[in-house]
């Protein structure tokens, strides 16, 4: 009821009785996947998994975060179940602290399963599951890739910046997953 005693038209039963359409339900939050990949045993190559772990620790509804050593064709199933996908990887070159690239599905023919690109995963999700989520590659600048299980200080700083940006994007714009 309104403060004046009249029924609110947003109430479905009353609105339909009065011939007015009820107000539409707010849109559901986007389902977001953050997929970090890389090898944490190779210094800064672990930036992707580290970013995914930080996002996962928030436990936000509608946001799924996990990591792999590398992308696999099976990832197309998870990608297809989401509206927005952030692929997160270490970048050997490029601008610090990170770069963002919007991705489109691109089928590729590779002679190995050890190198599957995000665009190929998107193409599989489109071809086999008719899913075309909006997708981005977040490349976090790394500097050293030796067999050491620790990020370099400079890469760790880049990770902090990248995760702060990603946390913001998850709720304003390219993430679209308000809790």
RALINLIN-V754947 format. One record per residue. RES is the residue in one small letter. PSI is psi as a letter, one per 30 degrees, with the letter a starting at -180 (NA if undefined). OMEGA is omega in radians with two decimals (999 if undefined). Layout:
res = <RES | RES>
psi = <PSI | PSI>
omega = <OMEGA | OMEGA>
This chain:
res = <x | x | x | x | x | x | x | x | x | x | x | x | x | x | x | x | x | x | x | x | x | x | x | x | x | x | x | x | x | x | x | x | x | x | x | x | x | x | x | x | x | x | x | x | x | x | x | x | x | x | x | x | x | x | x | x | x | x | x | x | x | x | x | x | x | x | x | x | x | x | x | x | x | x | x | x | x | x | x | x | x | x | x | x | x | x | x | x | x | x | x | x | x | x | x | x | x | x | x | x | x | x | x | x | x | x | x | x | x | x | x | x | x | x | x | x | x | x | x | x | x | x | x | x | x | x | x | x | x | x | x | x | x | x | x | x | x | x | x | x | x | x | x | x | x | x | x | x | x | x | x | x | x | x | x | x | x | x | x | x | x | x | x | x | x | x | x | x | x | x | x | x | x | x | x | x | x | x | x>
psi = <k | l | f | g | f | k | k | k | f | f | j | e | e | e | e | e | f | g | g | k | k | l | k | l | k | l | k | k | k | k | k | k | k | j | j | k | k | l | j | f | g | h | c | f | f | g | e | e | e | e | e | e | e | e | e | e | f | f | h | k | l | g | k | k | k | l | l | l | e | l | k | l | f | f | f | e | e | e | e | f | g | l | e | k | k | j | k | k | l | k | k | f | l | a | k | k | f | l | l | k | k | k | l | l | k | j | k | l | j | l | g | k | g | f | j | k | l | e | e | e | e | e | e | e | e | e | e | f | g | h | k | i | l | k | k | k | j | j | j | k | k | l | f | k | h | l | i | k | i | k | k | l | e | e | e | e | e | e | e | e | e | e | e | e | e | e | e | e | e | f | f | i | c | f | e | h | h | k | NA>
omega = <3.09 | 3.11 | -3.11 | 3.09 | 3.13 | 3.12 | 3.07 | -3.12 | 3.13 | 3.11 | -2.98 | -3.08 | -3.11 | -3.12 | -3.12 | 3.10 | -3.12 | 3.11 | 3.13 | 3.10 | 3.08 | 3.10 | 3.13 | 3.09 | 3.10 | -3.13 | 3.10 | 3.09 | 3.10 | 3.03 | -3.03 | 3.04 | 3.00 | -3.07 | 3.11 | 3.13 | -3.09 | -3.08 | 3.13 | 3.09 | 3.14 | 3.12 | -3.00 | 3.05 | 3.11 | -3.13 | 3.13 | 3.09 | 3.13 | 3.12 | 3.13 | 3.14 | 3.13 | 3.13 | 3.13 | -3.10 | 3.12 | -3.13 | -3.11 | 3.05 | 3.12 | 3.09 | 3.07 | 3.11 | 3.04 | -3.11 | 3.06 | 3.00 | 3.12 | 3.06 | -3.13 | 3.14 | 3.11 | 3.11 | 3.12 | 3.12 | 3.14 | 3.12 | -3.11 | -3.11 | -3.09 | 3.13 | -3.13 | 3.14 | 3.02 | 2.98 | -3.09 | -3.07 | 3.01 | 3.08 | 3.12 | 3.13 | 3.09 | -3.07 | 3.00 | 0.08 | -3.10 | 3.00 | 3.09 | 3.11 | 3.04 | -3.04 | 3.01 | 3.12 | 3.11 | 3.11 | 3.12 | 3.07 | -3.12 | 3.10 | -3.12 | 3.05 | -3.11 | 3.11 | 3.10 | -3.10 | 3.11 | -3.13 | 3.09 | 3.08 | 3.11 | 3.13 | 3.10 | 3.11 | 3.12 | -3.07 | -3.02 | -3.08 | -3.13 | -3.12 | 3.13 | 3.12 | 2.99 | -3.02 | -3.12 | 2.98 | 3.06 | 3.13 | -3.12 | -3.04 | 3.05 | -3.02 | -3.08 | -3.05 | 3.12 | 3.14 | 3.13 | -3.12 | 3.07 | 3.05 | 3.03 | 3.14 | -3.13 | 3.11 | 3.10 | 3.06 | 3.11 | 3.09 | 3.12 | -3.14 | -3.11 | -3.14 | 3.09 | 3.11 | -3.10 | 3.09 | 3.10 | -3.12 | -3.14 | -3.10 | -3.11 | 3.07 | -2.97 | 3.11 | 3.03 | -3.08 | -3.11 | -3.10 | 999>
